[in-house]
Every structure is written in C-alpha cells, then in structure tokens.
Amino acid sequence: MTSVARRGVCLVLAAPSGAGKTAITDALLASEPELRRSISVTTRAPRASEVHGVHYHFLSEREFEAALAADALLEWARVLRGSHAYGTPRAPVEAALAAGQDLVFDIDWQGHRALREKLPGDVVSVFILPPDLRELEIRLRQRAGDAEAEIRRRMEVAHEEISHWPEFDHVVVNDDLATATATVRAILHAARVATGRQVGLAEFVVRLMP
C-alpha cells in the first residue's frame, strides 16, 4: 500500500458524563492501530490498579509547578482550589505528531480551548451529545455507585458543558454507539488525509510525475 508521510492528528473527544465518550474512545483505540491515548500528568496519588506512564504520569506538586513554569504543559486544570491538578505534557504530544502518530484526548471544553490555542493546526475536535437529557440521566443512573446527589451534580455540569458545543469542529449525537463510533472514525480518517497534514505529499507527487 502506498503511503505518504503525514503529521499526526490530535483528536479531541469531549462530552457530558454519560454521553458515551469513553465507549467511543475505547472502540477507536481497539480498531485504529495508528491511534493511541494521550497520557496526562496528575498530582494525585496512583490507585492500586494504576501504573505510572500507562494510566497517568504521576507528579508531585513541586514537579507539576516546575512543568508549568517551563511551559511543558499544553493544557492543565485544577477544578477546585487545593485539589489535584491534571494536564497534558507538551513533549510527547509534539513528538507523536511529528512521527505521524495520532492521539486521542479525553479533556473538557476548557482543555480543548487551551490545546487548540497551543496547536491550532493539529486539533480536530468532536463533541458527543446524548439524544436527550432524559436518556443522559438514565445512563447515569445505570452506573453502579453514583449517589443521587452525584447524579444531580453531573446533570447540572452537563448543561454547562453542552453550552460549549459551537466551539468544536464536529458534533455527533450518540443515540446508537456503533453509528456514533463509525462517524467519529470517519472524521479521524478525513483529518488524516487533509492536504495540509500530508507533509510528504509534494515529494510523492514529484516521484509520481517526473
């Protein structure tokens, strides 16, 4: 198969909790060998099942502050004052893009806004919507362990998150997981062959038409 060197894609998927973002991401990672998950940094301690460098890069507060001072994070957030911080490390993302490796990001609208500001030509973003808010609430209630107060909080947050849909390149309504996944996959494939992303295209055309 003929291939043309290309720059990688930053695929950002954002959604309110319960809209199906995780399921779509997992399906894409299982079927797209050129796609991998961007690994965030965090200042929280690892859970028993988590491995440094696989689930997160676990940093101390001092290390995180040093990364911020060195402009080594593309985006970061601390939801509440004094809470744990999360962020996207710059170096592995830029290395992956240069090598033609695609990355999928699990970040919110604020992270998307910051990432697009730092890498304006590399981000392709998709906002995942539920078919309706009633269905979203049903999905949240089907999760084991969420208390009533947490469900109400997530529904309130969902209204705020959904209001930012116009900032995204694409919007996909997830009323059928297979269809929604196929749509997001098509968006990724189209981004890969965008003319400006195919950095080896000029050289290929020269060889094609000597």
C-alpha positions in Angstrom: 0.0 0.0 0.0 1.4 3.4 -1.0 1.8 5.8 1.9 2.6 9.4 2.2 4.3 10.9 5.2 1.9 12.9 7.3 1.7 14.8 10.5 -0.3 13.2 13.3 -3.8 14.3 14.5 -4.9 15.5 17.9 -8.4 14.0 18.1 -10.2 15.6 21.0 -13.4 14.0 22.2 -15.5 15.9 24.7 -18.9 15.2 26.2 -21.0 15.4 29.3 -20.7 12.4 31.6 -22.8 9.6 30.3 -22.9 10.6 26.7 -20.7 7.7 25.6 -17.3 9.3 25.1 -15.3 6.6 26.9 -17.0 3.8 24.9 -16.4 5.5 21.6 -12.7 6.2 22.6 -12.2 2.6 23.6 -13.7 1.3 20.4 -11.5 3.6 18.3 -8.3 2.5 20.2 -9.2 -1.1 19.7 -9.6 -0.7 15.9 -7.2 2.0 14.9 -3.5 0.9 15.2 -2.2 4.4 14.4 -4.2 5.9 17.3 -3.2 6.0 20.9 -4.4 7.7 24.0 -2.6 10.9 25.2 -1.4 10.2 28.7 -2.0 13.1 31.1 0.0 14.2 34.2 -1.6 14.4 37.6 -0.6 15.4 41.1 -2.9 12.8 42.7 -1.5 9.5 44.0 -1.9 6.4 41.8 -4.7 4.0 42.6 -3.8 0.3 43.3 -4.5 -0.7 39.7 -2.8 2.3 38.0 0.7 2.2 36.5 2.9 5.3 36.1 3.4 6.1 32.4 0.4 3.9 31.4 -2.6 5.4 33.1 -1.0 8.8 34.1 2.3 10.4 34.6 2.2 10.9 38.4 3.9 14.1 39.5 4.5 15.8 42.9 3.1 19.3 43.3 6.7 20.6 43.0 7.2 18.7 39.7 3.9 20.0 38.4 4.7 23.6 39.2 8.1 23.2 37.6 6.4 21.9 34.4 4.1 24.9 34.4 7.0 27.3 34.8 8.8 25.6 31.9 5.8 25.8 29.6 5.9 22.0 29.4 2.1 21.5 29.6 -0.2 22.2 26.6 -3.2 22.5 28.9 -3.9 22.0 32.6 -6.7 22.3 35.1 -7.3 22.3 38.9 -11.0 22.0 39.3 -11.1 23.3 42.9 -8.5 25.3 44.8 -6.3 22.9 46.7 -7.4 19.9 44.7 -5.3 17.7 42.5 -4.1 19.1 39.1 -4.2 17.4 35.7 -2.5 18.4 32.4 -1.2 17.4 29.0 2.6 17.2 28.7 3.9 19.0 25.6 6.9 16.9 24.6 5.3 13.5 24.0 2.4 15.1 22.0 4.8 17.1 19.8 7.0 14.0 19.2 4.0 11.9 18.3 2.6 14.4 15.8 6.0 14.8 14.1 6.2 11.0 13.8 2.7 10.7 12.2 1.1 9.2 15.3 -2.5 10.2 16.1 -3.5 10.9 19.7 -7.0 10.9 21.3 -7.6 13.3 24.2 -10.1 12.9 27.0 -10.4 16.6 28.0 -13.2 19.0 28.6 -14.1 22.1 26.7 -11.6 24.2 28.6 -8.8 21.8 27.8 -9.9 21.8 24.2 -9.8 25.5 24.1 -6.2 25.6 25.5 -5.0 22.8 23.3 -6.3 24.4 20.2 -4.6 27.7 21.2 -1.2 25.9 21.5 -1.6 23.6 18.5 -4.1 25.3 16.2 -3.3 23.3 13.1 -3.3 19.9 14.7 -6.6 19.7 16.6 -9.7 18.0 15.2 -12.4 18.1 17.8 -15.7 16.3 18.3 -18.4 17.0 20.9 -20.5 14.0 21.7 -24.2 14.7 22.6 -26.8 12.4 24.1 -30.1 12.0 22.2 -31.8 13.9 25.0 -31.2 14.8 28.7 -33.6 12.2 29.9 -31.6 9.5 28.2 -28.4 11.0 29.7 -29.9 10.8 33.2 -31.0 7.2 32.6 -27.4 6.3 31.6 -26.0 8.0 34.7 -28.5 6.1 37.0 -27.5 2.8 35.4 -23.9 3.3 36.7 -23.2 1.5 39.9 -22.2 3.5 42.9 -23.4 7.0 41.9 -25.4 8.6 44.7 -28.5 10.8 44.0 -26.6 13.9 44.8 -23.8 13.0 42.4 -26.3 12.3 39.6 -27.8 15.7 40.2 -24.4 17.4 40.2 -23.4 15.6 36.9 -26.7 16.7 35.3 -26.0 20.4 36.3 -22.5 20.2 34.9 -23.8 18.6 31.7 -25.9 21.8 31.0 -22.7 23.9 31.2 -20.6 21.5 29.1 -23.3 21.2 26.4 -23.4 25.0 26.0 -19.9 24.9 24.5 -20.8 22.7 21.6 -20.3 25.5 19.0 -16.5 25.6 19.8 -16.0 22.1 18.3 -15.3 21.2 14.7 -17.9 18.4 14.7 -20.9 17.4 16.8 -22.1 13.7 16.9 -25.3 12.7 18.6 -24.8 9.3 20.3 -28.2 7.6 20.0 -26.5 4.4 18.7 -23.0 3.6 19.8 -21.9 1.8 16.7 -23.1 4.5 14.4 -21.6 7.3 16.6 -18.3 5.4 16.6 -18.3 5.0 12.9 -19.0 8.7 12.4 -16.1 9.7 14.7 -13.8 7.2 12.9 -14.8 8.8 9.5 -13.8 12.2 11.0 -10.4 10.9 12.0 -9.8 9.3 8.6 -10.7 12.5 6.8 -8.4 14.5 9.1 -5.5 12.2 8.2 -5.7 12.9 4.5 -6.2 16.6 4.7 -3.9 18.2 2.2 -2.0 20.3 4.7 -1.4 17.3 7.0 0.3 15.2 4.3 3.8 16.6 4.7 5.2 14.1 2.2 2.7 14.9 -0.5 4.9 17.2 -2.6 7.7 14.7 -2.6 5.3 11.9 -3.6 3.8 14.0 -6.5 7.3 14.7 -7.8 8.0 10.9 -7.9 4.6 10.4 -9.4 5.2 12.9 -12.2 8.9 13.1 -13.0 
